[in-house]
Amino acid sequence: MSTIVKVKSVEHLTHDVIHLTLEKPEGLVYTPGQAVDISINKPCWEDKKTCFTFVSLPEENQIEFVIKTYPSHQGITNELLSVKPGDEISVYKPFGDIHFKGEGIFIAGGAGITPFLAILKDLKKQNNLGKNKLIFANRSKADIIMENHFNDLLGEKFINILSDEELEGYEHGYVSQELIQKHQEPTLKFYYLCGPPPMMNAVEKHLAALGIPAEYIVKEGF
Ligand SMILES: Cc1cc2nc3c(=O)[nH]c(=O)nc-3n(C[C@H](O)[C@H](O)[C@H](O)COP(=O)(O)OP(=O)(O)OC[C@H]3O[C@@H](n4cnc5c(N)ncnc54)[C@H](O)[C@@H]3O)c2cc1C
């Protein structure tokens, strides 16, 4: 079952990422890190559902998403590029197990940042950011979603790694065992992973090689 709500705003965050704000369906309950299926309520699109992660907090009176668009797929994310305030979106039932279990290292690739955006926003609100660190992997600086926001939030505990660009102050390459090891601290017990499957597979192998038990790995594949 779904609820139809209206688009409040759509803005560009990077060259291919939008921030979509919708009215909140009445009675909607979710936890930071959860996702939901949505569809665009217009002919030919109402049956095409795709999931996105809430970046708003449950107590806010609108719901927000940060969405990486793929115009070449001719799918929902491309269609979302042309939605306007007042257009209708169907919102289904929230789902997903990714949630904060304790201090750790968050490792995100591209749009995989979205559950961590919500979780870290929630921790900040509770004055509980602690020693949590974020390693954010992207191709280039232009792809980094909300870089200023994370700099302000985490300072030196925000580590960027770029695969296609070499820049001072940014790690270069892919997330490696050495990079994870460099940022490990005894109190950072949990490893939160979210990103495209190839990145997730590689990072999981690094964590296994570092002897991290499965119960300390919290993950969601995009
Ligand atoms: C739990 C979960 C939460 C998520 N949360 C977010 C989020 O918050 N933000 C976010 O940005 N993403 C998120 N994602 C990923 C997001 O769901 C996908 O990026 C999205 O489904 C892409 O939709 P699309 O319709 O534009 O393209 P797709 O569904 O990828 O493609 C539409 C059609 O295009 C064709 N196609 C597929 N790949 C290609 C290709 N490489 N080239 C050309 N055509 C192709 C196929 O025929 C396909 O049916 C999440 C995913 C999961 C599983």
The ligand as a Gaussian input file, in Angstrom:
#p B3LYP/6-31G(d) Opt

LIG

0 1
 C       18.066000      -0.090000       0.008000
 C       18.528000       0.865000      -1.062000
 C       18.543000       2.218000      -0.802000
 C       18.954000       3.122000      -1.806000
 N       19.004000       4.465000      -1.511000
 C       19.454000       5.334000      -2.455000
 C       19.533000       6.735000      -2.176000
 O       19.186000       7.212000      -1.097000
 N       19.996000       7.548000      -3.143000
 C       20.390000       7.067000      -4.366000
 O       20.822000       7.860000      -5.210000
 N       20.320000       5.755000      -4.656000
 C       19.842000       4.881000      -3.745000
 N       19.768000       3.553000      -4.049000
 C       20.091000       3.124000      -5.419000
 C       18.889000       3.432000      -6.314000
 O       17.780000       2.639000      -5.921000
 C       19.250000       3.180000      -7.813000
 O       20.304000       4.014000      -8.180000
 C       18.043000       3.495000      -8.640000
 O       17.186000       2.382000      -8.576000
 C       18.353000       3.743000     -10.102000
 O       17.079000       3.881000     -10.719000
 P       16.898000       4.201000     -12.255000
 O       15.457000       3.855000     -12.555000
 O       17.321000       5.580000     -12.593000
 O       17.869000       3.263000     -12.995000
 P       17.940000       1.659000     -13.022000
 O       16.843000       1.036000     -12.260000
 O       19.361000       1.309000     -12.724000
 O       17.741000       1.420000     -14.555000
 C       16.488000       1.562000     -15.274000
 C       16.624000       0.691000     -16.532000
 O       17.788000       1.124000     -17.288000
 C       18.515000       0.023000     -17.775000
 N       19.923000       0.123000     -17.290000
 C       20.459000      -0.392000     -16.151000
 N       21.760000      -0.132000     -16.051000
 C       22.088000       0.573000     -17.163000
 C       23.292000       1.148000     -17.646000
 N       24.465000       1.002000     -16.977000
 N       23.235000       1.827000     -18.819000
 C       22.082000       1.945000     -19.498000
 N       20.905000       1.425000     -19.091000
 C       20.902000       0.745000     -17.941000
 C       17.804000      -1.220000     -17.284000
 O       17.011000      -1.709000     -18.346000
 C       16.914000      -0.762000     -16.173000
 O       15.719000      -1.469000     -16.027000
 C       19.351000       2.642000      -3.075000
 C       19.311000       1.261000      -3.334000
 C       18.932000       0.384000      -2.347000
 C       18.914000      -1.086000      -2.649000

